[in-house]
Amino acid sequence: METSEMKAEREELREKVDALKKDVAEVARIAKEKIVDNTAQWAKAHPTAAIGIVAGLAASIGFALGLLVGRNRG
């Protein structure tokens, strides 16, 4: 049987876990905001490099898709 002491410990543990979840969510939100802000600032400071990176990613994705489609047709 569960004693009142065990119930109290379980409730306290649940409260601590809930507080930890809130803290982790807050840290994740702050990190996301900083990453987005810093990325946007870097892209504004280095527009040519940003365009080159996007073009390189697009070309890589296109190349990979071309390989996958080509394998299925052969």
N, CA, C and O atoms as a Maestro MAE file, in Angstrom:
{
 s_m_m2io_version
 :::
 2.0.0
}

f_m_ct {
 s_m_title
 :::
 protein
 m_atom[296] {
  # First column is atom index #
  i_m_mmod_type
  r_m_x_coord
  r_m_y_coord
  r_m_z_coord
  i_m_residue_number
  s_m_chain_name
  s_m_pdb_residue_name
  s_m_pdb_atom_name
  i_m_atomic_number
  :::
  1 25 0.825 -1.183 0.000 1 A "MET " " N  " 7
  2 3 0.000 0.000 0.000 1 A "MET " " CA " 6
  3 2 0.872 1.250 0.000 1 A "MET " " C  " 6
  4 15 2.010 1.257 0.468 1 A "MET " " O  " 8
  5 25 0.290 2.279 -0.537 2 A "GLU " " N  " 7
  6 3 1.005 3.535 -0.634 2 A "GLU " " CA " 6
  7 2 0.684 4.403 0.583 2 A "GLU " " C  " 6
  8 15 -0.475 4.643 0.922 2 A "GLU " " O  " 8
  9 25 1.737 4.852 1.212 3 A "THR " " N  " 7
  10 3 1.543 5.690 2.394 3 A "THR " " CA " 6
  11 2 1.401 7.152 1.995 3 A "THR " " C  " 6
  12 15 1.683 7.531 0.858 3 A "THR " " O  " 8
  13 25 0.968 7.948 2.929 4 A "SER " " N  " 7
  14 3 0.826 9.378 2.646 4 A "SER " " CA " 6
  15 2 2.185 10.024 2.395 4 A "SER " " C  " 6
  16 15 2.284 11.009 1.665 4 A "SER " " O  " 8
  17 25 3.231 9.463 3.005 5 A "GLU " " N  " 7
  18 3 4.583 9.986 2.778 5 A "GLU " " CA " 6
  19 2 5.017 9.738 1.341 5 A "GLU " " C  " 6
  20 15 5.640 10.598 0.718 5 A "GLU " " O  " 8
  21 25 4.691 8.568 0.820 6 A "MET " " N  " 7
  22 3 5.043 8.236 -0.564 6 A "MET " " CA " 6
  23 2 4.262 9.117 -1.539 6 A "MET " " C  " 6
  24 15 4.804 9.547 -2.557 6 A "MET " " O  " 8
  25 25 3.007 9.381 -1.232 7 A "LYS " " N  " 7
  26 3 2.201 10.258 -2.073 7 A "LYS " " CA " 6
  27 2 2.781 11.670 -2.097 7 A "LYS " " C  " 6
  28 15 2.836 12.308 -3.148 7 A "LYS " " O  " 8
  29 25 3.210 12.148 -0.942 8 A "ALA " " N  " 7
  30 3 3.793 13.480 -0.857 8 A "ALA " " CA " 6
  31 2 5.099 13.552 -1.654 8 A "ALA " " C  " 6
  32 15 5.359 14.540 -2.340 8 A "ALA " " O  " 8
  33 25 5.911 12.503 -1.558 9 A "GLU " " N  " 7
  34 3 7.166 12.477 -2.317 9 A "GLU " " CA " 6
  35 2 6.893 12.446 -3.817 9 A "GLU " " C  " 6
  36 15 7.570 13.115 -4.597 9 A "GLU " " O  " 8
  37 25 5.889 11.658 -4.209 10 A "ARG " " N  " 7
  38 3 5.540 11.566 -5.624 10 A "ARG " " CA " 6
  39 2 5.046 12.924 -6.142 10 A "ARG " " C  " 6
  40 15 5.421 13.343 -7.238 10 A "ARG " " O  " 8
  41 25 4.231 13.590 -5.377 11 A "GLU " " N  " 7
  42 3 3.718 14.910 -5.767 11 A "GLU " " CA " 6
  43 2 4.846 15.933 -5.856 11 A "GLU " " C  " 6
  44 15 4.873 16.755 -6.772 11 A "GLU " " O  " 8
  45 25 5.774 15.882 -4.905 12 A "GLU " " N  " 7
  46 3 6.917 16.799 -4.925 12 A "GLU " " CA " 6
  47 2 7.779 16.545 -6.160 12 A "GLU " " C  " 6
  48 15 8.259 17.483 -6.796 12 A "GLU " " O  " 8
  49 25 7.970 15.269 -6.492 13 A "LEU " " N  " 7
  50 3 8.758 14.920 -7.670 13 A "LEU " " CA " 6
  51 2 8.072 15.413 -8.947 13 A "LEU " " C  " 6
  52 15 8.739 15.911 -9.854 13 A "LEU " " O  " 8
  53 25 6.763 15.280 -9.020 14 A "ARG " " N  " 7
  54 3 6.025 15.771 -10.177 14 A "ARG " " CA " 6
  55 2 6.181 17.280 -10.320 14 A "ARG " " C  " 6
  56 15 6.357 17.784 -11.429 14 A "ARG " " O  " 8
  57 25 6.118 17.990 -9.225 15 A "GLU " " N  " 7
  58 3 6.282 19.443 -9.262 15 A "GLU " " CA " 6
  59 2 7.675 19.826 -9.754 15 A "GLU " " C  " 6
  60 15 7.826 20.765 -10.537 15 A "GLU " " O  " 8
  61 25 8.693 19.097 -9.294 16 A "LYS " " N  " 7
  62 3 10.061 19.378 -9.726 16 A "LYS " " CA " 6
  63 2 10.233 19.091 -11.211 16 A "LYS " " C  " 6
  64 15 10.902 19.841 -11.922 16 A "LYS " " O  " 8
  65 25 9.624 17.996 -11.678 17 A "VAL " " N  " 7
  66 3 9.719 17.659 -13.101 17 A "VAL " " CA " 6
  67 2 9.010 18.721 -13.945 17 A "VAL " " C  " 6
  68 15 9.515 19.116 -14.996 17 A "VAL " " O  " 8
  69 25 7.855 19.177 -13.496 18 A "ASP " " N  " 7
  70 3 7.141 20.230 -14.217 18 A "ASP " " CA " 6
  71 2 7.965 21.518 -14.274 18 A "ASP " " C  " 6
  72 15 8.014 22.177 -15.313 18 A "ASP " " O  " 8
  73 25 8.601 21.871 -13.179 19 A "ALA " " N  " 7
  74 3 9.442 23.070 -13.156 19 A "ALA " " CA " 6
  75 2 10.634 22.907 -14.102 19 A "ALA " " C  " 6
  76 15 11.021 23.849 -14.793 19 A "ALA " " O  " 8
  77 25 11.208 21.707 -14.125 20 A "LEU " " N  " 7
  78 3 12.332 21.443 -15.019 20 A "LEU " " CA " 6
  79 2 11.897 21.532 -16.480 20 A "LEU " " C  " 6
  80 15 12.628 22.069 -17.312 20 A "LEU " " O  " 8
  81 25 10.722 21.014 -16.793 21 A "LYS " " N  " 7
  82 3 10.207 21.102 -18.161 21 A "LYS " " CA " 6
  83 2 10.048 22.558 -18.589 21 A "LYS " " C  " 6
  84 15 10.395 22.925 -19.712 21 A "LYS " " O  " 8
  85 25 9.530 23.371 -17.700 22 A "LYS " " N  " 7
  86 3 9.354 24.786 -18.017 22 A "LYS " " CA " 6
  87 2 10.702 25.467 -18.246 22 A "LYS " " C  " 6
  88 15 10.849 26.276 -19.162 22 A "LYS " " O  " 8
  89 25 11.684 25.133 -17.406 23 A "ASP " " N  " 7
  90 3 13.015 25.726 -17.558 23 A "ASP " " CA " 6
  91 2 13.653 25.325 -18.888 23 A "ASP " " C  " 6
  92 15 14.238 26.161 -19.576 23 A "ASP " " O  " 8
  93 25 13.539 24.057 -19.242 24 A "VAL " " N  " 7
  94 3 14.120 23.573 -20.499 24 A "VAL " " CA " 6
  95 2 13.427 24.241 -21.683 24 A "VAL " " C  " 6
  96 15 14.084 24.625 -22.650 24 A "VAL " " O  " 8
  97 25 12.113 24.379 -21.612 25 A "ALA " " N  " 7
  98 3 11.382 25.036 -22.694 25 A "ALA " " CA " 6
  99 2 11.821 26.495 -22.835 25 A "ALA " " C  " 6
  100 15 11.955 26.999 -23.950 25 A "ALA " " O  " 8
  101 25 12.041 27.160 -21.724 26 A "GLU " " N  " 7
  102 3 12.477 28.556 -21.761 26 A "GLU " " CA " 6
  103 2 13.881 28.682 -22.364 26 A "GLU " " C  " 6
  104 15 14.132 29.578 -23.170 26 A "GLU " " O  " 8
  105 25 14.781 27.795 -21.980 27 A "VAL " " N  " 7
  106 3 16.142 27.813 -22.528 27 A "VAL " " CA " 6
  107 2 16.105 27.536 -24.031 27 A "VAL " " C  " 6
  108 15 16.820 28.180 -24.797 27 A "VAL " " O  " 8
  109 25 15.282 26.588 -24.450 28 A "ALA " " N  " 7
  110 3 15.166 26.278 -25.879 28 A "ALA " " CA " 6
  111 2 14.620 27.471 -26.655 28 A "ALA " " C  " 6
  112 15 15.085 27.760 -27.757 28 A "ALA " " O  " 8
  113 25 13.635 28.168 -26.086 29 A "ARG " " N  " 7
  114 3 13.059 29.328 -26.748 29 A "ARG " " CA " 6
  115 2 14.104 30.433 -26.904 29 A "ARG " " C  " 6
  116 15 14.213 31.050 -27.964 29 A "ARG " " O  " 8
  117 25 14.865 30.673 -25.846 30 A "ILE " " N  " 7
  118 3 15.904 31.709 -25.893 30 A "ILE " " CA " 6
  119 2 16.986 31.339 -26.909 30 A "ILE " " C  " 6
  120 15 17.435 32.190 -27.676 30 A "ILE " " O  " 8
  121 25 17.401 30.082 -26.915 31 A "ALA " " N  " 7
  122 3 18.429 29.633 -27.861 31 A "ALA " " CA " 6
  123 2 17.938 29.785 -29.294 31 A "ALA " " C  " 6
  124 15 18.685 30.225 -30.168 31 A "ALA " " O  " 8
  125 25 16.691 29.424 -29.530 32 A "LYS " " N  " 7
  126 3 16.128 29.549 -30.878 32 A "LYS " " CA " 6
  127 2 16.112 31.005 -31.326 32 A "LYS " " C  " 6
  128 15 16.480 31.312 -32.460 32 A "LYS " " O  " 8
  129 25 15.692 31.895 -30.447 33 A "GLU " " N  " 7
  130 3 15.664 33.316 -30.786 33 A "GLU " " CA " 6
  131 2 17.062 33.833 -31.116 33 A "GLU " " C  " 6
  132 15 17.241 34.579 -32.079 33 A "GLU " " O  " 8
  133 25 18.044 33.437 -30.323 34 A "LYS " " N  " 7
  134 3 19.417 33.907 -30.562 34 A "LYS " " CA " 6
  135 2 19.962 33.368 -31.875 34 A "LYS " " C  " 6
  136 15 20.636 34.085 -32.613 34 A "LYS " " O  " 8
  137 25 19.670 32.103 -32.169 35 A "ILE " " N  " 7
  138 3 20.167 31.505 -33.410 35 A "ILE " " CA " 6
  139 2 19.555 32.214 -34.607 35 A "ILE " " C  " 6
  140 15 20.257 32.557 -35.558 35 A "ILE " " O  " 8
  141 25 18.251 32.433 -34.559 36 A "VAL " " N  " 7
  142 3 17.578 33.096 -35.674 36 A "VAL " " CA " 6
  143 2 18.080 34.530 -35.827 36 A "VAL " " C  " 6
  144 15 18.369 34.969 -36.940 36 A "VAL " " O  " 8
  145 25 18.185 35.257 -34.727 37 A "ASP " " N  " 7
  146 3 18.653 36.644 -34.792 37 A "ASP " " CA " 6
  147 2 20.085 36.723 -35.301 37 A "ASP " " C  " 6
  148 15 20.394 37.541 -36.168 37 A "ASP " " O  " 8
  149 25 20.958 35.879 -34.767 38 A "ASN " " N  " 7
  150 3 22.362 35.917 -35.186 38 A "ASN " " CA " 6
  151 2 22.520 35.505 -36.643 38 A "ASN " " C  " 6
  152 15 23.352 36.064 -37.358 38 A "ASN " " O  " 8
  153 25 21.733 34.537 -37.089 39 A "THR " " N  " 7
  154 3 21.808 34.112 -38.484 39 A "THR " " CA " 6
  155 2 21.360 35.237 -39.406 39 A "THR " " C  " 6
  156 15 21.988 35.495 -40.433 39 A "THR " " O  " 8
  157 25 20.283 35.897 -39.037 40 A "ALA " " N  " 7
  158 3 19.789 37.007 -39.864 40 A "ALA " " CA " 6
  159 2 20.811 38.146 -39.905 40 A "ALA " " C  " 6
  160 15 21.032 38.742 -40.959 40 A "ALA " " O  " 8
  161 25 21.423 38.444 -38.783 41 A "GLN " " N  " 7
  162 3 22.433 39.505 -38.751 41 A "GLN " " CA " 6
  163 2 23.644 39.135 -39.601 41 A "GLN " " C  " 6
  164 15 24.188 39.981 -40.310 41 A "GLN " " O  " 8
  165 25 24.068 37.865 -39.531 42 A "TRP " " N  " 7
  166 3 25.215 37.432 -40.322 42 A "TRP " " CA " 6
  167 2 24.887 37.514 -41.806 42 A "TRP " " C  " 6
  168 15 25.715 37.949 -42.606 42 A "TRP " " O  " 8
  169 25 23.671 37.093 -42.175 43 A "ALA " " N  " 7
  170 3 23.277 37.130 -43.587 43 A "ALA " " CA " 6
  171 2 23.235 38.568 -44.102 43 A "ALA " " C  " 6
  172 15 23.583 38.828 -45.254 43 A "ALA " " O  " 8
  173 25 22.812 39.501 -43.250 44 A "LYS " " N  " 7
  174 3 22.802 40.906 -43.660 44 A "LYS " " CA " 6
  175 2 24.219 41.454 -43.812 44 A "LYS " " C  " 6
  176 15 24.484 42.287 -44.679 44 A "LYS " " O  " 8
  177 25 25.118 40.979 -42.964 45 A "ALA " " N  " 7
  178 3 26.501 41.455 -43.025 45 A "ALA " " CA " 6
  179 2 27.280 40.806 -44.165 45 A "ALA " " C  " 6
  180 15 28.237 41.394 -44.669 45 A "ALA " " O  " 8
  181 25 26.883 39.600 -44.580 46 A "HIS " " N  " 7
  182 3 27.596 38.845 -45.616 46 A "HIS " " CA " 6
  183 2 26.612 38.349 -46.679 46 A "HIS " " C  " 6
  184 15 26.409 37.140 -46.800 46 A "HIS " " O  " 8
  185 25 26.003 39.240 -47.441 47 A "PRO " " N  " 7
  186 3 24.955 38.808 -48.383 47 A "PRO " " CA " 6
  187 2 25.466 37.883 -49.487 47 A "PRO " " C  " 6
  188 15 24.766 36.950 -49.879 47 A "PRO " " O  " 8
  189 25 26.664 38.125 -49.988 48 A "THR " " N  " 7
  190 3 27.189 37.290 -51.064 48 A "THR " " CA " 6
  191 2 27.436 35.867 -50.575 48 A "THR " " C  " 6
  192 15 27.111 34.904 -51.269 48 A "THR " " O  " 8
  193 25 28.002 35.737 -49.397 49 A "ALA " " N  " 7
  194 3 28.241 34.409 -48.842 49 A "ALA " " CA " 6
  195 2 26.929 33.692 -48.553 49 A "ALA " " C  " 6
  196 15 26.820 32.485 -48.766 49 A "ALA " " O  " 8
  197 25 25.939 34.424 -48.071 50 A "ALA " " N  " 7
  198 3 24.642 33.817 -47.783 50 A "ALA " " CA " 6
  199 2 24.000 33.283 -49.057 50 A "ALA " " C  " 6
  200 15 23.440 32.186 -49.061 50 A "ALA " " O  " 8
  201 25 24.081 34.053 -50.134 51 A "ILE " " N  " 7
  202 3 23.531 33.595 -51.416 51 A "ILE " " CA " 6
  203 2 24.290 32.369 -51.898 51 A "ILE " " C  " 6
  204 15 23.687 31.426 -52.412 51 A "ILE " " O  " 8
  205 25 25.601 32.376 -51.737 52 A "GLY " " N  " 7
  206 3 26.405 31.224 -52.145 52 A "GLY " " CA " 6
  207 2 26.054 29.973 -51.364 52 A "GLY " " C  " 6
  208 15 25.991 28.882 -51.931 52 A "GLY " " O  " 8
  209 25 25.828 30.120 -50.083 53 A "ILE " " N  " 7
  210 3 25.468 28.964 -49.258 53 A "ILE " " CA " 6
  211 2 24.116 28.408 -49.683 53 A "ILE " " C  " 6
  212 15 23.957 27.196 -49.826 53 A "ILE " " O  " 8
  213 25 23.144 29.286 -49.885 54 A "VAL " " N  " 7
  214 3 21.815 28.843 -50.312 54 A "VAL " " CA " 6
  215 2 21.896 28.175 -51.679 54 A "VAL " " C  " 6
  216 15 21.259 27.145 -51.901 54 A "VAL " " O  " 8
  217 25 22.667 28.743 -52.591 55 A "ALA " " N  " 7
  218 3 22.814 28.154 -53.920 55 A "ALA " " CA " 6
  219 2 23.491 26.785 -53.831 55 A "ALA " " C  " 6
  220 15 23.098 25.852 -54.531 55 A "ALA " " O  " 8
  221 25 24.489 26.664 -52.988 56 A "GLY " " N  " 7
  222 3 25.164 25.382 -52.815 56 A "GLY " " CA " 6
  223 2 24.245 24.314 -52.243 56 A "GLY " " C  " 6
  224 15 24.264 23.164 -52.681 56 A "GLY " " O  " 8
  225 25 23.446 24.702 -51.269 57 A "LEU " " N  " 7
  226 3 22.482 23.750 -50.710 57 A "LEU " " CA " 6
  227 2 21.455 23.327 -51.747 57 A "LEU " " C  " 6
  228 15 21.121 22.147 -51.850 57 A "LEU " " O  " 8
  229 25 20.958 24.282 -52.512 58 A "ALA " " N  " 7
  230 3 19.971 23.963 -53.543 58 A "ALA " " CA " 6
  231 2 20.570 23.031 -54.593 58 A "ALA " " C  " 6
  232 15 19.918 22.080 -55.024 58 A "ALA " " O  " 8
  233 25 21.793 23.297 -55.000 59 A "ALA " " N  " 7
  234 3 22.451 22.442 -55.989 59 A "ALA " " CA " 6
  235 2 22.674 21.040 -55.441 59 A "ALA " " C  " 6
  236 15 22.491 20.057 -56.159 59 A "ALA " " O  " 8
  237 25 23.062 20.943 -54.193 60 A "SER " " N  " 7
  238 3 23.283 19.633 -53.580 60 A "SER " " CA " 6
  239 2 21.992 18.831 -53.491 60 A "SER " " C  " 6
  240 15 21.971 17.634 -53.777 60 A "SER " " O  " 8
  241 25 20.927 19.494 -53.096 61 A "ILE " " N  " 7
  242 3 19.632 18.816 -53.014 61 A "ILE " " CA " 6
  243 2 19.174 18.375 -54.403 61 A "ILE " " C  " 6
  244 15 18.679 17.261 -54.574 61 A "ILE " " O  " 8
  245 25 19.338 19.242 -55.378 62 A "GLY " " N  " 7
  246 3 18.973 18.884 -56.753 62 A "GLY " " CA " 6
  247 2 19.791 17.718 -57.269 62 A "GLY " " C  " 6
  248 15 19.259 16.827 -57.932 62 A "GLY " " O  " 8
  249 25 21.070 17.717 -56.973 63 A "PHE " " N  " 7
  250 3 21.939 16.615 -57.407 63 A "PHE " " CA " 6
  251 2 21.507 15.303 -56.768 63 A "PHE " " C  " 6
  252 15 21.420 14.279 -57.445 63 A "PHE " " O  " 8
  253 25 21.235 15.330 -55.456 64 A "ALA " " N  " 7
  254 3 20.809 14.118 -54.756 64 A "ALA " " CA " 6
  255 2 19.479 13.611 -55.293 64 A "ALA " " C  " 6
  256 15 19.309 12.406 -55.481 64 A "ALA " " O  " 8
  257 25 18.537 14.509 -55.543 65 A "LEU " " N  " 7
  258 3 17.249 14.090 -56.103 65 A "LEU " " CA " 6
  259 2 17.427 13.515 -57.503 65 A "LEU " " C  " 6
  260 15 16.775 12.533 -57.858 65 A "LEU " " O  " 8
  261 25 18.295 14.111 -58.290 66 A "GLY " " N  " 7
  262 3 18.575 13.588 -59.619 66 A "GLY " " CA " 6
  263 2 19.137 12.186 -59.586 66 A "GLY " " C  " 6
  264 15 18.777 11.344 -60.409 66 A "GLY " " O  " 8
  265 25 20.024 11.933 -58.632 67 A "LEU " " N  " 7
  266 3 20.570 10.590 -58.494 67 A "LEU " " CA " 6
  267 2 19.501 9.583 -58.098 67 A "LEU " " C  " 6
  268 15 19.459 8.473 -58.628 67 A "LEU " " O  " 8
  269 25 18.644 9.970 -57.172 68 A "LEU " " N  " 7
  270 3 17.587 9.060 -56.726 68 A "LEU " " CA " 6
  271 2 16.589 8.766 -57.829 68 A "LEU " " C  " 6
  272 15 16.171 7.620 -57.994 68 A "LEU " " O  " 8
  273 25 16.201 9.782 -58.588 69 A "VAL " " N  " 7
  274 3 15.241 9.574 -59.679 69 A "VAL " " CA " 6
  275 2 15.889 8.748 -60.785 69 A "VAL " " C  " 6
  276 15 15.248 7.870 -61.362 69 A "VAL " " O  " 8
  277 25 17.145 9.023 -61.080 70 A "GLY " " N  " 7
  278 3 17.859 8.293 -62.119 70 A "GLY " " CA " 6
  279 2 17.994 6.822 -61.804 70 A "GLY " " C  " 6
  280 15 17.938 6.004 -62.722 70 A "GLY " " O  " 8
  281 25 18.166 6.453 -60.572 71 A "ARG " " N  " 7
  282 3 18.306 5.046 -60.181 71 A "ARG " " CA " 6
  283 2 16.992 4.288 -60.354 71 A "ARG " " C  " 6
  284 15 17.001 3.104 -60.690 71 A "ARG " " O  " 8
  285 25 15.878 4.950 -60.130 72 A "ASN " " N  " 7
  286 3 14.583 4.288 -60.228 72 A "ASN " " CA " 6
  287 2 14.153 4.070 -61.670 72 A "ASN " " C  " 6
  288 15 13.343 3.184 -61.941 72 A "ASN " " O  " 8
  289 25 14.670 4.846 -62.586 73 A "ARG " " N  " 7
  290 3 14.273 4.719 -63.996 73 A "ARG " " CA " 6
  291 2 15.108 3.683 -64.751 73 A "ARG " " C  " 6
  292 15 14.695 3.191 -65.801 73 A "ARG " " O  " 8
  293 25 16.250 3.365 -64.226 74 A "GLY " " N  " 7
  294 3 17.169 2.488 -64.928 74 A "GLY " " CA " 6
  295 2 16.902 1.094 -64.668 74 A "GLY " " C  " 6
  296 15 17.598 0.224 -65.192 74 A "GLY " " O  " 8
  :::
 }
 m_bond[295] {
  # First column is bond index #
  i_m_from
  i_m_to
  i_m_order
  :::
  1 1 2 1
  2 2 3 1
  3 3 4 2
  4 3 5 1
  5 5 6 1
  6 6 7 1
  7 7 8 2
  8 7 9 1
  9 9 10 1
  10 10 11 1
  11 11 12 2
  12 11 13 1
  13 13 14 1
  14 14 15 1
  15 15 16 2
  16 15 17 1
  17 17 18 1
  18 18 19 1
  19 19 20 2
  20 19 21 1
  21 21 22 1
  22 22 23 1
  23 23 24 2
  24 23 25 1
  25 25 26 1
  26 26 27 1
  27 27 28 2
  28 27 29 1
  29 29 30 1
  30 30 31 1
  31 31 32 2
  32 31 33 1
  33 33 34 1
  34 34 35 1
  35 35 36 2
  36 35 37 1
  37 37 38 1
  38 38 39 1
  39 39 40 2
  40 39 41 1
  41 41 42 1
  42 42 43 1
  43 43 44 2
  44 43 45 1
  45 45 46 1
  46 46 47 1
  47 47 48 2
  48 47 49 1
  49 49 50 1
  50 50 51 1
  51 51 52 2
  52 51 53 1
  53 53 54 1
  54 54 55 1
  55 55 56 2
  56 55 57 1
  57 57 58 1
  58 58 59 1
  59 59 60 2
  60 59 61 1
  61 61 62 1
  62 62 63 1
  63 63 64 2
  64 63 65 1
  65 65 66 1
  66 66 67 1
  67 67 68 2
  68 67 69 1
  69 69 70 1
  70 70 71 1
  71 71 72 2
  72 71 73 1
  73 73 74 1
  74 74 75 1
  75 75 76 2
  76 75 77 1
  77 77 78 1
  78 78 79 1
  79 79 80 2
  80 79 81 1
  81 81 82 1
  82 82 83 1
  83 83 84 2
  84 83 85 1
  85 85 86 1
  86 86 87 1
  87 87 88 2
  88 87 89 1
  89 89 90 1
  90 90 91 1
  91 91 92 2
  92 91 93 1
  93 93 94 1
  94 94 95 1
  95 95 96 2
  96 95 97 1
  97 97 98 1
  98 98 99 1
  99 99 100 2
  100 99 101 1
  101 101 102 1
  102 102 103 1
  103 103 104 2
  104 103 105 1
  105 105 106 1
  106 106 107 1
  107 107 108 2
  108 107 109 1
  109 109 110 1
  110 110 111 1
  111 111 112 2
  112 111 113 1
  113 113 114 1
  114 114 115 1
  115 115 116 2
  116 115 117 1
  117 117 118 1
  118 118 119 1
  119 119 120 2
  120 119 121 1
  121 121 122 1
  122 122 123 1
  123 123 124 2
  124 123 125 1
  125 125 126 1
  126 126 127 1
  127 127 128 2
  128 127 129 1
  129 129 130 1
  130 130 131 1
  131 131 132 2
  132 131 133 1
  133 133 134 1
  134 134 135 1
  135 135 136 2
  136 135 137 1
  137 137 138 1
  138 138 139 1
  139 139 140 2
  140 139 141 1
  141 141 142 1
  142 142 143 1
  143 143 144 2
  144 143 145 1
  145 145 146 1
  146 146 147 1
  147 147 148 2
  148 147 149 1
  149 149 150 1
  150 150 151 1
  151 151 152 2
  152 151 153 1
  153 153 154 1
  154 154 155 1
  155 155 156 2
  156 155 157 1
  157 157 158 1
  158 158 159 1
  159 159 160 2
  160 159 161 1
  161 161 162 1
  162 162 163 1
  163 163 164 2
  164 163 165 1
  165 165 166 1
  166 166 167 1
  167 167 168 2
  168 167 169 1
  169 169 170 1
  170 170 171 1
  171 171 172 2
  172 171 173 1
  173 173 174 1
  174 174 175 1
  175 175 176 2
  176 175 177 1
  177 177 178 1
  178 178 179 1
  179 179 180 2
  180 179 181 1
  181 181 182 1
  182 182 183 1
  183 183 184 2
  184 183 185 1
  185 185 186 1
  186 186 187 1
  187 187 188 2
  188 187 189 1
  189 189 190 1
  190 190 191 1
  191 191 192 2
  192 191 193 1
  193 193 194 1
  194 194 195 1
  195 195 196 2
  196 195 197 1
  197 197 198 1
  198 198 199 1
  199 199 200 2
  200 199 201 1
  201 201 202 1
  202 202 203 1
  203 203 204 2
  204 203 205 1
  205 205 206 1
  206 206 207 1
  207 207 208 2
  208 207 209 1
  209 209 210 1
  210 210 211 1
  211 211 212 2
  212 211 213 1
  213 213 214 1
  214 214 215 1
  215 215 216 2
  216 215 217 1
  217 217 218 1
  218 218 219 1
  219 219 220 2
  220 219 221 1
  221 221 222 1
  222 222 223 1
  223 223 224 2
  224 223 225 1
  225 225 226 1
  226 226 227 1
  227 227 228 2
  228 227 229 1
  229 229 230 1
  230 230 231 1
  231 231 232 2
  232 231 233 1
  233 233 234 1
  234 234 235 1
  235 235 236 2
  236 235 237 1
  237 237 238 1
  238 238 239 1
  239 239 240 2
  240 239 241 1
  241 241 242 1
  242 242 243 1
  243 243 244 2
  244 243 245 1
  245 245 246 1
  246 246 247 1
  247 247 248 2
  248 247 249 1
  249 249 250 1
  250 250 251 1
  251 251 252 2
  252 251 253 1
  253 253 254 1
  254 254 255 1
  255 255 256 2
  256 255 257 1
  257 257 258 1
  258 258 259 1
  259 259 260 2
  260 259 261 1
  261 261 262 1
  262 262 263 1
  263 263 264 2
  264 263 265 1
  265 265 266 1
  266 266 267 1
  267 267 268 2
  268 267 269 1
  269 269 270 1
  270 270 271 1
  271 271 272 2
  272 271 273 1
  273 273 274 1
  274 274 275 1
  275 275 276 2
  276 275 277 1
  277 277 278 1
  278 278 279 1
  279 279 280 2
  280 279 281 1
  281 281 282 1
  282 282 283 1
  283 283 284 2
  284 283 285 1
  285 285 286 1
  286 286 287 1
  287 287 288 2
  288 287 289 1
  289 289 290 1
  290 290 291 1
  291 291 292 2
  292 291 293 1
  293 293 294 1
  294 294 295 1
  295 295 296 2
  :::
 }
}
